[in-house]
Amino acid sequence: MEKTGPHEEEPTDPDFQGPASESPHKLTQNELNDLVRDLELPKVKAELLASRMKQWKYLDEGVKKPCIVIAKKILRNSSPWRAL
């Protein structure tokens, strides 16, 4: 059988640990909140993302809905230094 790509070859590094040897990282509440903030997701999309991630078991068991922080946007829009 002929190999067609590097992804089909066995790893040669003796320290290599493939995905089967470790459990996947699950997001904590703080990590989910940071991700939502970094992506600047609106509340509806943030909740959809969290719901899907929970469904796919990518969230820690204690994670609830993402905390949506809008204070930054409110402060940015009401700043007296904002260009008129």
Secondary structure, DSSP 8 states (H G I E B T S, - for coil): ----SGGGS----TT---GGGS----B-HHHHHHHHHHHT--HHHHHHHHHHHHHTT-B-TT--S-----HHHHHHHH-TTS--
